[in-house]
Amino acid sequence: MVCCDESLYPFSPSKVAPIILLIVFMVSTVHHVYLNIRYKSWRITATLPWGGFVFATGFIMREVSAFQPNHLPIFIASTCLLLLAPPVFAVTNYIVLGRILYYVPYLSPIHPGRVISTFLGLDIVIGAITGNGGARIANSEASEADIRDGKAMLRASIILQLVSFFLFVALEAFFHRRCIRQSLVCPKPTAEANERSKKLRRILNLMYISSGIISCRHVFRVVEVFQGTEGYLATHEWPLYVFDGAFMFGNMLMLNIWNPMRYLPNDNKIYLSKDGVTQRWGPGWVDKRPFILTLVDPFDVAGLFMSKDKDRFWDHETEHPIVGQERVAAGKGASGDTAV
């Protein structure tokens, strides 16, 4: 057992708050599991119950640490889990935005699949920097130089995380602007068209709010790190429960009520025609470049300067069956009907 002579907290840790947050996160997590089963959306929103589980586990460790405030491993475990959980929710936003871009491919500024690969890749690098920095600080045999380097790495990782997420929000805003210019998110004259517009507008607003909540939490962590261990945020407990607790639970609860899959098709081959009304089955947006090239150039910058034609399947939408009518078309083909 690795223990310190004195409490690792500069305050008396609450024994009630972790239990409350554990309960509410577990309730939300169970409901998200139900929603994933209902909408069959594990490939898209599985990270929501996963993030809730990580948070719940973090608050369990926090509760144990409150009763053993001088136990270093438990303290480190609770701290790391509460640091790792919010980025899981950020991954949910990456996946959902990618699915939105698949749904409206002709307005997507990049290949939809590159959203998750690019931003998740950045998060993995940032996580590696965070882990390395935290390990240097937690090492009891580390020199002053190692501890100083570890703190610098933590500062750098949190700033990089904030910058990465702001770039993600900028991508979302750029796409939203294109939707406005195309009048896809504006009120429509017919009920069906208006319903499509309303759903697209709702899911984009959900992503903005969720991104704003996660960004506020990132800002909190940036300020905390730069204030240092003697700063106000590090020497008071309530900011943790507000930004890592209440804010993140609010994000989960919002997505419990307005789950993204209420507004998006489950299959990324379904896309919205340019008329803003008709949903069609397309071939899906496939990046035919070599895999290594997609990693080196995820936004296909080189493709902007090349003259070869792009696979713009949405320009041939009349060739693609309308969602809900594909069975009728298949039935005609089976009955022997042929085009003249």
ZAMARGU-4260 file (C-alpha; in steps of 0.2 Angstrom, whole numbers, plus 5000, padded with zeros to 4 digits):
<rodrens>
0) 5000/5000/5000 | 5007/5017/4995 | 5001/5030/5007 | 5006/5048/5012 | 5008/5054/5030
5) 4996/5068/5026 | 4980/5070/5016 | 4983/5073/4997 | 4969/5085/4996 | 4971/5103/5002
10) 4953/5102/5008 | 4942/5090/5017 | 4934/5080/5002 | 4916/5077/5001 | 4909/5060/5005
15) 4891/5064/4999 | 4894/5073/4982 | 4903/5057/4974 | 4888/5046/4978 | 4875/5058/4971
20) 4885/5060/4955 | 4888/5041/4954 | 4869/5038/4955 | 4864/5051/4942 | 4878/5045/4930
25) 4873/5027/4932 | 4855/5031/4929 | 4859/5041/4913 | 4871/5027/4907 | 4858/5013/4909
30) 4846/5024/4899 | 4859/5026/4885 | 4862/5008/4884 | 4843/5006/4881 | 4843/5019/4868
35) 4858/5011/4859 | 4847/4994/4859 | 4832/5003/4853 | 4840/5013/4839 | 4853/4999/4835
40) 4866/5013/4835 | 4880/5005/4845 | 4892/5010/4830 | 4887/5028/4833 | 4883/5032/4851
45) 4891/5018/4861 | 4903/5030/4868 | 4889/5039/4878 | 4886/5024/4890 | 4905/5021/4889
50) 4909/5039/4895 | 4895/5038/4908 | 4903/5022/4915 | 4920/5030/4916 | 4913/5044/4925
55) 4904/5033/4937 | 4919/5023/4940 | 4929/5039/4943 | 4917/5045/4956 | 4917/5028/4965
60) 4936/5030/4966 | 4933/5048/4972 | 4922/5041/4986 | 4935/5028/4992 | 4948/5042/4991
65) 4938/5053/5002 | 4939/5040/5016 | 4957/5036/5012 | 4964/5054/5008 | 4982/5049/5010
70) 4981/5034/4998 | 4991/5039/4982 | 4986/5025/4970 | 4967/5028/4973 | 4970/5047/4972
75) 4978/5045/4955 | 4965/5033/4949 | 4951/5044/4953 | 4960/5059/4945 | 4964/5050/4929
80) 4947/5043/4927 | 4939/5060/4929 | 4951/5067/4916 | 4948/5053/4903 | 4929/5053/4904
85) 4925/5070/4895 | 4936/5066/4880 | 4925/5051/4877 | 4910/5062/4875 | 4920/5073/4863
90) 4922/5057/4853 | 4903/5055/4852 | 4902/5072/4844 | 4915/5067/4831 | 4906/5052/4826
95) 4889/5061/4826 | 4896/5075/4815 | 4903/5063/4803 | 4886/5054/4802 | 4878/5071/4798
100) 4891/5074/4784 | 4887/5057/4777 | 4869/5062/4777 | 4872/5078/4768 | 4888/5074/4758
105) 4887/5087/4744 | 4889/5101/4758 | 4903/5092/4767 | 4920/5101/4767 | 4929/5085/4770
110) 4927/5066/4768 | 4915/5062/4783 | 4926/5047/4788 | 4940/5059/4791 | 4931/5068/4805
115) 4933/5053/4817 | 4950/5048/4811 | 4958/5065/4812 | 4951/5071/4828 | 4952/5055/4837
120) 4970/5053/4831 | 4974/5070/4839 | 4965/5065/4855 | 4976/5049/4856 | 4992/5059/4854
125) 4986/5072/4867 | 4981/5057/4878 | 4999/5050/4877 | 5006/5067/4881 | 4994/5068/4896
130) 4999/5050/4902 | 5017/5054/4900 | 5016/5070/4910 | 5005/5063/4924 | 5017/5048/4926
135) 5032/5059/4928 | 5023/5069/4941 | 5016/5054/4951 | 5034/5046/4951 | 5040/5047/4969
140) 5058/5045/4963 | 5057/5059/4950 | 5069/5073/4950 | 5063/5091/4951 | 5067/5093/4932
145) 5056/5078/4928 | 5042/5085/4938 | 5044/5101/4930 | 5044/5093/4913 | 5028/5083/4918
150) 5019/5099/4922 | 5024/5107/4906 | 5017/5092/4896 | 5001/5092/4906 | 4999/5111/4901
155) 5003/5107/4883 | 4991/5093/4882 | 4976/5102/4889 | 4979/5117/4878 | 4981/5106/4863
160) 4965/5097/4868 | 4956/5114/4868 | 4963/5119/4851 | 4958/5103/4844 | 4940/5104/4850
165) 4939/5122/4844 | 4944/5117/4826 | 4931/5104/4827 | 4918/5117/4832 | 4924/5128/4817
170) 4922/5113/4805 | 4904/5111/4811 | 4901/5130/4809 | 4908/5129/4792 | 4896/5115/4787
175) 4881/5124/4795 | 4884/5139/4785 | 4884/5129/4769 | 4867/5122/4775 | 4860/5139/4778
180) 4866/5145/4761 | 4857/5129/4753 | 4842/5133/4764 | 4842/5115/4771 | 4840/5122/4789
185) 4827/5135/4785 | 4808/5133/4787 | 4800/5125/4772 | 4783/5126/4763 | 4778/5108/4765
190) 4776/5098/4781 | 4788/5084/4775 | 4802/5096/4770 | 4799/5106/4785 | 4801/5091/4796
195) 4818/5086/4787 | 4824/5104/4790 | 4819/5104/4808 | 4828/5088/4812 | 4844/5094/4803
200) 4843/5110/4813 | 4840/5101/4829 | 4855/5089/4828 | 4866/5103/4823 | 4860/5114/4838
205) 4863/5099/4849 | 4881/5097/4843 | 4884/5116/4847 | 4877/5115/4864 | 4887/5099/4868
210) 4903/5106/4861 | 4900/5122/4871 | 4898/5111/4887 | 4914/5101/4884 | 4923/5117/4879
215) 4919/5125/4896 | 4926/5110/4905 | 4942/5111/4894 | 4944/5129/4899 | 4941/5125/4917
220) 4956/5112/4916 | 4967/5124/4907 | 4965/5138/4920 | 4967/5125/4934 | 4983/5118/4927
225) 4990/5136/4924 | 4985/5142/4942 | 4995/5127/4949 | 4993/5117/4965 | 4991/5133/4975
230) 4978/5141/4964 | 4960/5143/4969 | 4953/5129/4957 | 4965/5116/4964 | 4962/5121/4982
235) 4943/5121/4982 | 4932/5106/4978 | 4916/5113/4971 | 4924/5118/4953 | 4927/5099/4950
240) 4909/5095/4954 | 4902/5109/4944 | 4913/5107/4928 | 4917/5088/4928 | 4901/5083/4937
245) 4886/5094/4934 | 4891/5100/4916 | 4895/5083/4910 | 4880/5075/4917 | 4870/5089/4909
250) 4878/5084/4892 | 4873/5066/4895 | 4855/5071/4901 | 4853/5082/4885 | 4857/5067/4874
255) 4846/5056/4884 | 4831/5067/4880 | 4836/5072/4862 | 4846/5057/4857 | 4855/5060/4840
260) 4848/5045/4832 | 4831/5053/4833 | 4836/5064/4819 | 4848/5054/4809 | 4847/5038/4798
265) 4856/5023/4805 | 4865/5018/4789 | 4878/5030/4782 | 4873/5026/4764 | 4856/5035/4766
270) 4858/5053/4761 | 4847/5068/4759 | 4843/5074/4741 | 4847/5092/4736 | 4828/5095/4737
275) 4829/5094/4756 | 4815/5081/4757 | 4819/5065/4748 | 4830/5052/4757 | 4839/5040/4745
280) 4850/5025/4746 | 4867/5029/4739 | 4883/5019/4737 | 4891/5028/4752 | 4906/5040/4752
285) 4921/5029/4749 | 4939/5036/4750 | 4948/5027/4736 | 4965/5033/4740 | 4978/5022/4749
290) 4976/5021/4768 | 4993/5028/4771 | 4988/5043/4761 | 4972/5046/4770 | 4982/5047/4786
295) 4995/5059/4779 | 4982/5070/4770 | 4966/5067/4779 | 4957/5082/4771 | 4963/5077/4754
300) 4972/5094/4751 | 4982/5087/4737 | 4965/5082/4728 | 4961/5100/4727 | 4975/5103/4715
305) 4972/5088/4704 | 4961/5087/4689 | 4954/5070/4691 | 4935/5068/4693 | 4929/5066/4711
310) 4916/5052/4715 | 4901/5064/4716 | 4887/5051/4718 | 4874/5064/4724 | 4875/5072/4706
315) 4866/5056/4700 | 4853/5055/4713 | 4839/5049/4701 | 4849/5033/4699 | 4847/5029/4718
320) 4831/5022/4726 | 4821/5032/4737 | 4821/5026/4755 | 4805/5016/4758 | 4803/5012/4740
325) 4817/5001/4737 | 4806/4986/4742 | 4794/4991/4728 | 4807/4992/4715 | 4814/4975/4720
330) 4797/4967/4719 | 4795/4974/4701 | 4812/4967/4696 | 4807/4950/4704 | 4791/4950/4694
335) 4800/4951/4678 | 4796/4969/4673 | 4809/4976/4662 | 4813/4993/4656 | 4809/4997/4638
</rodrens>
